[in-house]
Amino acid sequence: MKIESYLYKKLQNNLVQCQTCCHFCVLKLGEKGKCQMRQNIAGKLMVLNYGEAVGLAIDPIEKKPLAHFMPGTYTLSFGTLGCNFSCLHCQNFFMSQAEEENLELKEYQAQRIKEILPEKIVALALKEKLPSISYTYNEPTVFLEYAFDTMKLAHEKRLKNIWVSNGFMSLETLDLITPYLDAINVDLKSFSEKFYQEICGACLQPVLDNLIKIRQLGIHLEITTLIIPTKNDSKLELKQIAKFIVKNLDVDTPWHVSAFYPSYKLNNLAPTSREKVLEAQKIGLAAGLKWVHTGNI
């Protein structure tokens, strides 16, 4: 379903500028943004994935991962196609990389799309007696309008709203969702600008700025770093991440350090060793963090 974007600017000569994430794509007529889910149609920025869920499941909240928010409960999770990152190691590339020229992938995506409007998602959560809804699997910023409308309805029904995000949303997006957002897990994928540019197709600083802003807003925040051999697994970089959390956020901010498994375009790398993940945990604790959780081991 196509609807008009909630956050964009109209420019001269039928150009539009998306305000949803920190790419701030400027699009000509017919052009799509980096996420592939926003398109300039007749001088308006239209969203292409509203109400089209790809993946709808009941998950333990610890799977998000959230270790200190409603532990022991289950959450209704859903996502869509598209992403504003192009991570070479994406575990959910069959959802996130919507424009890849792969006929088998296209067929798989088409089979997975189900039209489920916000009202039905909230009704399903209530029917299953679930206390929360999680916007996950791909980047929620990419389906902001769909997520936002669902969040408002969920909030009215006293359900909690959880985002699992790469943290690259614009301040406009963050301001829009803040009244309805109860918890968020943000991937701090690296502390290297080069990593963000070469591996993710993005940049680091907006993520760091948003982490600080989220903490200031009082939204429950947990952070995840997927440790990828030879890419972001040096002791120096892990210490930099831990130091940033301690200095700019809080020692109570949970940090999840997780093992990488070969996937997508980084399937030539070895899995992360158990020893490396435990080393990262020790680094976090030595930096002063109270909660460092290991994952995927």
N, C-alpha and C positions, 0 to 999 in steps of 0.2 A: 504494500500500500504506500502511495506517495503522499506526503504532506509537506507543507512549507516549514522550513527550519525555524526554530525559535530564536536563534542567535546568528544574525548575519547583517552585513551592511550592503546596501546597493551603491554601486559606484557608477562613474560615467561609462558611456558606450556599452551598456548592458552587462558590465562586469559586476560580479558580486564577491564579497570577502567573507568567508566563513569565520565566525567568532567562537566556535565550539571547542577547539583545541589549540595548542600553541604552534601548530603549523600555520594557522591563519591563511589558508589557501585563498588565492585570488583566482577566480575562475571565469573563463570566457564562455560564451553561449555553447551549450552542449558538453562542456568539460566537467569531469568529475574530480573531486578532491582526492587527496592521498589515501583516504580511507575507503574510497570507491563507493561510498554509500550516500554521498551528497553531490548533487549535480545542478549546474546552472541550466534551468529550463525556462526559456522566454524571459530572462532577466530576474528570475526568482531562484533562490536556493532551495531545492527540493530534497527531502529525505526519502531514500528509496527502500528503507527496511522497517518502516513503522508497522508494528503488529505482527511481524514475521519472525517468530521464534525458531531458532535452530538449537535444539537441545533444551529439554525441560525435564528436570529430575529432582528428586528429593535426596539431599546430601547431608551427612553429618556436618555441622558447622565447622568442625576442626579441619575439614577438607579444603576450606577456602584459601589459606588456613587462618583460622581465628582460634586462639588458645585461651583468651581471656575475655571473651564476649559471649554470654549465654552458653557456656560450655555444657556439653551433654545433650544439646538440643539438635533438632534437624531443621533444615531450611529449604525452601523451594527455590531452585536455581534455574536461571535461563539466560540465554544470550541470543545473538543474531549473527548474520554474516558481517564481515568487514572488520578492519582495524586501522588505526592511524600509525601503527608501527609495522615494520616488515622484518621482524626478528628472524634471523637465519636458523634459529633453534626452536621455533614455535612448536609447542606440543599440540596446538589446536589449529594448525595451518589449514585444515580442511574447512574451517569456519572463517578464519581471519583473512585469508588471502583470497578474496572473492573474485578477483579479476585474473587470476593466473590462467594461462592458456593450457588447460589440461582438461580434456573432454571427460575423462573418468571422474575427476574432481567435480566438474560442473554437474554431472549426473548425480553424484552423491549428494551435493548441496541441494539440488532441486528436490530430491526425495526427502530431505530432512526438514525443509521449511514447512512450518505449520502456522496458519493465521490464528493467533491467539491474542485478542485485544486485552488492554489493561484490566478491564472489569473481570474478565474470565480468569486471569492470573490470580487476582486477589481472591476471587471466589474459590478457586482451587486450593489456595493456601488455607483459607478458613475451613473448607470442607475437610482437609487432611489434618486440621488442628495443628498447623505449623505456626510458630511464633514469629517467623521472619521470611523475607524474600531476598534472595541474593542475585545481583546483576553481575554476571560472570561469564566464563568460557571465552568470550572475546572482550574487547574493551568497551565498557558501558558508555563512555563518552561518545562513541560512534553511533549508539542508539539512544542518545540523550532524550529526545522527545518521547519515545516509547517508555524509557525508564522513568522519566520525570512524571508522566501521567500516571504510571503505575504506582510510583512512590507516594504521590498525593493521596490516592485512593487507599493505599495500604496504611498510611499514617492515620487516616480517618478511622480505620478499623483497628487501630492500636497494634498493628504489625510493625516490626522493626525492618528497616531497609539497610542492606549491606552492599557495598561496592567492592569488587576485586578489580584493581585498576593499575595501569602503568603510570598513573600520576601526571599525565601530560595534558590534562584538561586546562582550559583557559580559566582565568579568574571569573569571567562571566558565567561559565558553567558551574564553577564551584559555588559562586554566590547563589545561583538558581537552586541548586540541590541542597544546600546547607540546612534549610529548615526541616528537611525530611530525611536527611542522611544520619543514621545512627552509628554506623561502623564502616571502616574501610581498611582493606589490606592493599598496600601499595608495593609494587615491585620496584625496589631500588636495584636495578639490574647490574650496575657497575658504578665505580666512582671515577670512570674514565670517559672523557668527552669523545675520544677516539672510538671506544667500544660502542657508545650510543650511536655515533654517526655510521660506523662501518657494519655493525651487527644488527642494529635496530632501525636505522633510517630516521633517527631523531636526534635530540640533544639533551644533555644532562641537567643544565641549570634550572629549567622550568620545573622539573621533577623535585629538585631540592627545595625550590621556593614554595611549591605546593605542599610539601611535607611540613614545612614550618608553619604555613598558613592553616593547614588542617589541624595541627596540634594546637595552635592559638584559638581555633574555633571551638575546641573542646570535643570534637568528634573522636570516638574511640578509634585509635590508629594502631595497626600492626604492620610490620615491614617484612618483605620476603626478598632474599637474594638467592638466585639459583647459581650455584658455583660451577663454572664451566672450565674444565681443564685447559690450560694455556691461554685462556681468554680473560678471565677476571679472578683467578684463584691465587694470586700472589699474596703473601703475608702482608705486604705493604698496603695493597688495595683493601683487603679485609679489615686491616687496622684503620684505614681512612674512613670506611663506612661506619665502623663501630664508634669512632671518635666523633663523626658527624652526628650520629644519633644521640650520644651522650651530651654533646655540647649544644646542639641546636634544638633538640626535642626534649627527651627526658630519659633518665636511667630506667624508668618504668615502662618505656616503650618496648614491646616485645619484638624481637628480631628472629625471623625464621631463616635458617640456612639450610638449603636443600641440595640434594645431589642431582646432577644432570644425567640424562640418558640420551644417547644419540637419537637425533630427530631431524626431520626436514632437510635443510641444507648443511647441517653440521653433523650428519650421520657418520662422518669419518673419524670423529673424535671418540676417545675412550670415555666410559662413564666415570663420574666422580667417585673417587675412593671413599670408603667409610672414614678412613683416617683423615682425609682432607676436610670432611664435614665436621668431624669432631675437633679438628684443629681450629676451624672457624668459630665453633662454639666457645672454645677456650679463649680465643682472641676477644670475642665479645664480652665474656665474663671478666677477663682481665682489664678491659677498658672501663668497667664499672656498670655494665648493663645487668639488670636483675633477671631478665628473662631472655634466654637464647635457646630456641627450640630447633632441633634437627629434624629434617624431613627427607623422605625418599630413601632411607637406608634401613 
